[in-house]
């Protein structure tokens, strides 16, 4: 018995070492990567950390061979420990340098352009108050110019919610929609385990206020459900049982997507999403579905809101474009597990399958295999390019 215990202890100690050595000795892939994330009110960098996790495990490094640092290597809002900040964005390059910058890049990832508001930055005097005003954010002309040059030069563009939504101006939004073939409906949504504002402090204060304003009725929701709101201050509350058969939004992938990206057919999605349309230039890899009953379908139809809409949009011809109509990369991960090859085989130890709201489960079941496939294809393309130039 004691011999078996010693063997088990040895395996527990040696397997992580072997896993790290395998990862460490694999070939590094130089990728010129630019990440834009304007929504970093705290130093956890949750909007882009899981993207860097996959990039690090995929052995992406800077063209000079250095590792990417998720805490430094991005453009946007950079808070420090003293309650101060630095804003680093494309304005430092200037409009006339968009073409040169696009030439130098392989991949650009727009993690989040929502930005910083006085009420969600913990070091702002108005933190947590009802007064909400934009401090920094929104897609700007400089980013649009870069997008246009990236598309023209056939580069890879990866973006996610919310590239088009508020606080981006209507002018920039329309130009970007026309450029990329995606049109935002004006609606965004999120699942809440309970709609009771006393039980869930994460429910924004404007949700019950907006409901009273729209329906001239008291906000009395207690079960779980989905909140939908648009840029015209209309709101829909889909409560479980009353309007929903299944309280979670479902991300459902086509068979070809399942096979190519090694993802399941269906997975619950527990965070922010948006409702978009796409034109014939792109194709849809996966859809969101809201499982409404007859009453819920009637409510959605009354405001011309679909219960099925694109979740992942792709263009892969003259340029590569991937758009995720949700906070796809916002998963609470630690970077250090990315240094171990085969760590996904132990992923069941990092989340509970019964905690559907836990975004770590979404990371391991869907995000990691999908983004690993994307990054592997980019790496292979770079290798072919390098051989051609050599």
Backbone torsions as a table, in degrees:
resi	resn	phi	psi	omega
1	UNK	NA	-47.3	-179.4
2	UNK	-63.8	-34.4	178.2
3	UNK	-64.1	-41.9	178.6
4	UNK	-63.7	-40.6	178.9
5	UNK	-62.3	-42.3	179.7
6	UNK	-64.3	-37.8	177.7
7	UNK	-64.2	-43.8	179.1
8	UNK	-63.0	-42.8	178.7
9	UNK	-62.9	-41.6	179.1
10	UNK	-61.4	-44.3	-179.8
11	UNK	-64.6	-40.8	179.4
12	UNK	-61.3	-35.3	-178.8
13	UNK	-81.7	-37.2	-172.4
14	UNK	-83.7	-32.0	-176.6
15	UNK	-59.9	-47.1	177.6
16	UNK	-60.9	-34.8	179.8
17	UNK	-65.5	-46.2	178.7
18	UNK	-62.8	-42.2	179.8
19	UNK	-60.2	-41.2	179.1
20	UNK	-69.0	-41.4	-179.5
21	UNK	-62.9	-41.9	178.6
22	UNK	-61.0	-46.6	178.7
23	UNK	-62.1	-45.3	-174.8
24	UNK	-63.5	-34.3	-174.9
25	UNK	-88.8	-5.0	178.3
26	UNK	-71.3	157.2	-176.2
27	UNK	-68.8	133.5	177.3
28	UNK	-80.5	146.0	-179.1
29	UNK	-115.2	108.1	178.0
30	UNK	-70.5	120.7	179.5
31	UNK	-131.5	127.2	175.7
32	UNK	-85.1	101.9	-171.0
33	UNK	-114.8	135.6	172.7
34	UNK	-123.0	126.3	178.5
35	UNK	-114.5	131.8	177.9
36	UNK	-117.8	118.5	179.6
37	UNK	-140.9	108.0	-178.3
38	UNK	-94.4	-0.6	-174.7
39	UNK	-113.6	77.7	179.9
40	UNK	-131.9	62.7	-178.7
41	UNK	-66.5	-22.8	176.6
42	UNK	-123.8	166.5	-174.6
43	UNK	-90.7	29.5	174.3
44	UNK	-94.2	-13.8	173.9
45	UNK	52.2	38.1	-172.2
46	UNK	-63.9	-25.8	-177.0
47	UNK	-69.3	-22.6	-178.3
48	UNK	-130.9	-2.1	-174.9
49	UNK	-62.1	-43.2	-177.4
50	UNK	-68.9	-26.9	173.9
51	UNK	-64.1	-45.5	177.5
52	UNK	-66.1	-31.6	177.1
53	UNK	-58.1	-51.2	-178.5
54	UNK	-67.7	-39.8	178.6
55	UNK	-61.3	-40.4	-179.9
56	UNK	-68.1	-43.2	178.8
57	UNK	-68.1	-27.4	176.9
58	UNK	-79.9	2.6	177.4
59	UNK	67.9	28.1	173.4
60	UNK	-72.1	132.0	175.7
61	UNK	-132.5	168.4	176.6
62	UNK	-68.6	158.8	179.4
63	UNK	-53.3	-27.1	178.5
64	UNK	-85.5	-4.0	177.1
65	UNK	100.8	-4.7	179.8
66	UNK	-79.4	151.8	174.3
67	UNK	-70.9	148.7	172.9
68	UNK	-76.4	142.6	179.4
69	UNK	-113.5	111.9	-175.8
70	UNK	-61.3	-23.8	-177.8
71	UNK	-84.5	-12.4	-175.8
72	UNK	-127.2	-35.0	-169.1
73	UNK	-87.9	63.1	174.6
74	UNK	-155.2	156.4	174.7
75	UNK	-97.7	140.7	-179.7
76	UNK	146.2	-145.3	-176.3
77	UNK	-92.4	121.8	-178.1
78	UNK	-116.6	96.5	176.7
79	UNK	-79.6	157.3	175.9
80	UNK	-121.1	-178.1	-175.9
81	UNK	-73.3	-13.9	-175.9
82	UNK	-97.0	7.4	-179.1
83	UNK	83.0	10.1	177.2
84	UNK	-104.3	-179.5	-174.8
85	UNK	-156.4	162.5	172.0
86	UNK	-132.6	135.0	175.2
87	UNK	-104.5	118.4	176.8
88	UNK	-116.1	115.3	178.3
89	UNK	-144.3	-171.4	-172.5
90	UNK	-69.4	-11.5	180.0
91	UNK	-60.4	-25.9	-179.9
92	UNK	-68.7	-21.2	-179.6
93	UNK	-86.3	-30.2	-177.9
94	UNK	83.0	150.6	-177.1
95	UNK	-59.2	-39.1	-174.3
96	UNK	-71.0	-13.0	-177.3
97	UNK	-100.9	7.0	-179.6
98	UNK	-59.5	-41.2	-178.8
99	UNK	-65.3	-43.5	179.2
100	UNK	-64.1	-41.9	179.6
101	UNK	-64.0	-44.9	178.6
102	UNK	-59.8	-38.0	178.1
103	UNK	-60.4	-37.0	-173.8
104	UNK	-81.1	-10.1	-172.3
105	UNK	-105.3	149.7	171.6
106	UNK	-100.3	-42.6	-175.3
107	UNK	-138.5	137.5	170.9
108	UNK	-123.5	130.2	180.0
109	UNK	-117.2	114.8	174.2
110	UNK	-90.8	95.9	-175.9
111	UNK	-73.2	-45.5	-178.6
112	UNK	-169.3	131.2	177.4
113	UNK	-113.5	8.2	-178.6
114	UNK	-55.2	-48.1	173.6
115	UNK	99.4	-164.0	-175.4
116	UNK	-116.4	129.3	174.2
117	UNK	-110.5	155.2	-178.2
118	UNK	-57.9	-30.0	-174.4
119	UNK	-85.5	-13.1	-179.2
120	UNK	-113.0	3.3	173.7
121	UNK	-99.9	116.0	-170.2
122	UNK	-63.3	-20.8	-179.1
123	UNK	-96.0	4.7	177.2
124	UNK	-86.9	142.9	179.8
125	UNK	-57.3	-25.8	-178.4
126	UNK	-95.7	13.9	-177.5
127	UNK	-57.0	128.7	177.2
128	UNK	81.7	-1.6	-178.1
129	UNK	-88.6	167.4	-178.8
130	UNK	-72.7	-25.5	-179.8
131	UNK	-71.0	116.3	-176.1
132	UNK	-118.4	119.6	175.9
133	UNK	-140.5	145.9	-177.1
134	UNK	-70.8	129.3	178.0
135	UNK	-96.7	-44.0	179.4
136	UNK	-163.9	132.4	177.2
137	UNK	156.8	-175.4	-177.8
138	UNK	87.5	148.2	175.0
139	UNK	-70.5	129.5	-176.0
140	UNK	-108.5	170.9	-178.3
141	UNK	-58.2	-36.4	-179.7
142	UNK	-62.4	-40.0	178.8
143	UNK	-69.8	-38.1	177.6
144	UNK	-63.0	-43.6	179.0
145	UNK	-60.1	-39.3	178.1
146	UNK	-66.3	-43.5	177.6
147	UNK	-56.6	-43.8	-179.3
148	UNK	-62.7	-42.3	-179.9
149	UNK	-70.0	-38.2	178.6
150	UNK	-62.3	-43.1	178.6
151	UNK	-63.9	-44.8	-177.8
152	UNK	-62.7	-33.1	-176.7
153	UNK	-94.8	5.9	175.0
154	UNK	72.0	29.3	-179.2
155	UNK	-86.6	176.8	-179.1
156	UNK	-96.5	125.2	178.0
157	UNK	-117.2	123.1	174.5
158	UNK	-120.6	130.2	-177.8
159	UNK	-146.8	161.8	178.2
160	UNK	-151.1	174.5	178.3
161	UNK	-50.1	126.4	7.7
162	UNK	-125.2	94.8	178.6
163	UNK	-71.8	-34.5	-173.2
164	UNK	-102.6	-28.0	-169.3
165	UNK	-76.0	178.2	178.3
166	UNK	-53.8	140.4	13.2
167	UNK	-99.5	20.1	177.1
168	UNK	-62.0	137.5	-178.4
169	UNK	-65.5	154.5	-178.9
170	UNK	-62.9	-32.5	-179.4
171	UNK	-67.0	-51.2	179.4
172	UNK	-64.0	-39.2	179.5
173	UNK	-59.2	-49.1	-177.4
174	UNK	-62.6	-42.3	179.0
175	UNK	-61.8	-41.7	-178.6
176	UNK	-69.9	-39.7	176.5
177	UNK	-60.0	-45.2	-179.9
178	UNK	-66.2	-36.3	-179.5
179	UNK	-65.7	-41.6	-171.1
180	UNK	-105.5	-7.3	176.8
181	UNK	76.9	24.6	178.3
182	UNK	-123.2	134.1	179.9
183	UNK	-122.4	123.6	177.6
184	UNK	-79.2	133.3	-179.4
185	UNK	-76.5	-17.2	-173.5
186	UNK	101.6	-11.0	-177.1
187	UNK	-100.2	138.2	169.7
188	UNK	-129.9	161.0	-178.5
189	UNK	-153.6	167.7	179.0
190	UNK	-157.2	144.0	174.3
191	UNK	-86.3	139.5	173.5
192	UNK	-126.0	134.0	-179.1
193	UNK	-62.3	-33.9	169.8
194	UNK	-139.2	140.6	178.1
195	UNK	-89.9	2.7	178.7
196	UNK	-75.2	116.1	-176.4
197	UNK	-66.5	-22.5	177.6
198	UNK	-77.8	-30.0	-177.9
199	UNK	-87.3	-28.0	-179.0
200	UNK	-125.5	99.7	-179.6
201	UNK	-68.7	-10.7	179.3
202	UNK	-76.2	-15.0	178.0
203	UNK	-67.8	121.7	-178.2
204	UNK	-58.2	147.9	-178.5
205	UNK	-64.9	-23.5	-178.3
206	UNK	-76.5	-13.7	-177.6
207	UNK	-63.4	-56.9	178.2
208	UNK	-64.1	-34.7	179.0
209	UNK	-63.5	-44.3	-179.0
210	UNK	-68.0	-35.2	178.7
211	UNK	-64.4	-46.2	179.2
212	UNK	-61.1	-40.6	-179.1
213	UNK	-65.2	-39.9	-177.0
214	UNK	-76.0	-38.3	-169.9
215	UNK	-114.5	-3.1	-179.5
216	UNK	51.4	44.0	-177.0
217	UNK	-145.0	155.0	-180.0
218	UNK	-71.4	144.7	177.1
219	UNK	-82.0	109.6	-174.9
220	UNK	-130.6	33.0	-177.9
221	UNK	-84.8	137.9	-176.8
222	UNK	-129.5	-28.1	-178.6
223	UNK	-80.8	-179.1	174.9
224	UNK	-75.7	166.1	179.1
225	UNK	168.3	-170.4	-175.4
226	UNK	-119.3	132.9	175.3
227	UNK	-104.2	127.0	174.8
228	UNK	-117.5	134.3	179.2
229	UNK	-142.1	147.5	179.6
230	UNK	-121.6	177.7	-175.7
231	UNK	-77.1	1.0	173.1
232	UNK	-103.1	12.8	179.7
233	UNK	63.3	31.8	168.2
234	UNK	-91.0	149.2	-177.3
235	UNK	-139.4	143.8	175.9
236	UNK	-128.0	129.0	175.6
237	UNK	-110.7	114.1	178.8
238	UNK	-104.9	98.1	-176.7
239	UNK	-89.1	141.8	179.2
240	UNK	-58.2	136.4	179.4
241	UNK	89.0	-47.4	-179.0
242	UNK	-77.1	-43.4	-177.0
243	UNK	-127.1	-16.5	-173.6
244	UNK	-117.4	139.3	168.3
245	UNK	-81.1	-43.7	176.9
246	UNK	-122.9	126.2	-170.6
247	UNK	-74.1	-17.3	-176.9
248	UNK	-94.5	143.8	165.7
249	UNK	-65.6	141.8	-178.6
250	UNK	-112.5	128.4	173.8
251	UNK	-94.1	114.4	-173.9
252	UNK	-117.8	123.1	-175.3
253	UNK	-99.8	147.0	174.9
254	UNK	-68.5	163.4	-179.5
255	UNK	-61.5	-41.5	179.7
256	UNK	-63.8	-35.7	177.5
257	UNK	-68.1	-41.4	177.9
258	UNK	-57.8	-44.8	-176.5
259	UNK	-72.7	-41.9	-176.8
260	UNK	-73.5	-37.5	-172.6
261	UNK	-107.0	2.5	176.4
262	UNK	57.4	46.5	-179.2
263	UNK	-118.6	158.3	178.3
264	UNK	-72.9	162.1	179.0
265	UNK	-63.8	-42.7	-176.6
266	UNK	-134.0	142.5	173.8
267	UNK	-149.7	141.3	176.0
268	UNK	-70.8	141.0	176.8
269	UNK	-115.9	116.9	-169.1
270	UNK	-100.0	13.7	-172.7
271	UNK	-133.2	-162.4	-173.9
272	UNK	-66.6	140.4	175.1
273	UNK	-143.0	169.6	178.3
274	UNK	-136.0	161.7	-178.2
275	UNK	-108.5	117.3	-177.2
276	UNK	-127.5	169.1	167.7
277	UNK	-123.6	157.3	175.6
278	UNK	-132.6	150.3	179.4
279	UNK	-91.4	-174.8	-171.9
280	UNK	-70.6	-10.1	177.6
281	UNK	-67.7	-27.6	-176.7
282	UNK	-111.1	166.8	169.7
283	UNK	-131.5	157.4	-173.2
284	UNK	-97.2	124.0	178.5
285	UNK	-88.5	-29.5	-179.0
286	UNK	-155.5	153.6	179.1
287	UNK	-120.5	155.6	165.2
288	UNK	-92.4	141.1	174.6
289	UNK	-130.3	130.2	174.1
290	UNK	-105.4	116.6	-173.2
291	UNK	-83.9	83.7	-178.3
292	UNK	-92.4	151.9	171.3
293	UNK	-84.3	-173.7	-176.7
294	UNK	-60.5	-39.5	180.0
295	UNK	-67.0	-41.2	178.6
296	UNK	-66.7	-38.6	177.7
297	UNK	-62.8	-40.0	178.4
298	UNK	-64.3	-40.3	179.5
299	UNK	-64.9	-45.1	179.0
300	UNK	-64.4	-43.3	-179.4
301	UNK	-61.7	-33.4	-178.2
302	UNK	-64.4	-24.2	178.3
303	UNK	-113.7	13.7	176.5
304	UNK	56.7	44.2	177.8
305	UNK	-107.9	123.1	179.6
306	UNK	-75.5	154.5	174.3
307	UNK	-100.0	1.8	173.2
308	UNK	-137.0	128.7	-174.6
309	UNK	-158.5	160.4	-173.4
310	UNK	-62.2	135.7	174.4
311	UNK	-105.4	-40.6	179.2
312	UNK	-130.6	122.9	-176.7
313	UNK	-117.3	139.1	-176.5
314	UNK	-135.2	144.7	166.7
315	UNK	-131.9	125.4	-176.3
316	UNK	-141.4	63.8	178.2
317	UNK	-128.0	-96.5	-179.5
318	UNK	-73.6	-19.4	173.0
319	UNK	-149.1	163.0	-179.8
320	UNK	-105.5	126.5	-179.9
321	UNK	-138.4	125.3	174.8
322	UNK	-124.7	127.9	177.7
323	UNK	-126.6	128.3	178.3
324	UNK	-107.8	117.3	-175.7
325	UNK	-83.9	48.1	-178.7
326	UNK	-167.0	174.7	174.1
327	UNK	-79.5	63.1	-170.7
328	UNK	-57.5	-41.1	-175.0
329	UNK	-92.2	-0.4	-178.0
330	UNK	-85.6	80.5	179.2
331	UNK	-128.8	131.8	-174.1
332	UNK	-75.9	94.8	-177.0
333	UNK	-122.3	157.0	169.5
334	UNK	-102.1	142.7	-173.5
335	UNK	-73.2	-26.4	-168.6
336	UNK	-68.4	-27.5	178.7
337	UNK	-67.0	-15.8	-179.7
338	UNK	-73.9	-9.1	-178.7
339	UNK	-86.9	6.9	-176.7
340	UNK	-120.8	119.4	178.4
341	UNK	-72.0	134.0	179.8
342	UNK	84.4	9.2	-178.3
343	UNK	-60.2	-26.3	-179.3
344	UNK	-64.1	-21.8	178.7
345	UNK	-70.3	-15.3	177.4
346	UNK	-112.4	17.1	-173.7
347	UNK	-60.5	-28.0	-180.0
348	UNK	-60.2	-19.7	179.1
349	UNK	-80.0	-10.8	-173.6
350	UNK	-100.5	-4.1	178.4
351	UNK	-153.9	162.4	175.9
352	UNK	-102.1	127.7	179.6
353	UNK	-65.5	-13.8	179.4
354	UNK	-87.9	-14.1	178.8
355	UNK	-96.3	78.4	-174.4
356	UNK	-63.6	-29.0	-179.1
357	UNK	-72.4	-17.1	-179.1
358	UNK	-67.4	116.7	-177.3
359	UNK	-71.2	-13.6	176.0
360	UNK	-65.5	-34.6	177.3
361	UNK	-64.3	-42.3	177.0
362	UNK	-62.0	-39.7	179.1
363	UNK	-58.8	-52.1	-173.8
364	UNK	-74.0	-34.6	-176.0
365	UNK	-82.9	-31.6	-173.4
366	UNK	-128.0	-52.9	-172.6
367	UNK	-60.9	-51.0	-175.2
368	UNK	-61.4	-50.4	179.3
369	UNK	-64.0	-37.2	-179.6
370	UNK	-65.4	-52.7	-176.3
371	UNK	-69.9	-29.9	175.6
372	UNK	-62.8	-41.6	178.0
373	UNK	-64.3	-43.0	178.0
374	UNK	-59.5	-48.2	-176.7
375	UNK	-69.6	-34.3	176.7
376	UNK	-64.0	-38.3	179.0
377	UNK	-67.7	-37.2	177.0
378	UNK	-66.7	-41.8	178.5
379	UNK	-60.9	-43.6	179.7
380	UNK	-63.9	-37.9	178.5
381	UNK	-64.7	-40.9	178.9
382	UNK	-65.3	-38.2	178.7
383	UNK	-64.6	-41.6	178.0
384	UNK	-64.6	-39.8	178.5
385	UNK	-62.9	-41.8	179.7
386	UNK	-64.4	-42.9	179.1
387	UNK	-64.5	-38.4	178.9
388	UNK	-63.7	-43.5	-179.1
389	UNK	-70.2	-31.2	178.6
390	UNK	-72.9	NA	NA
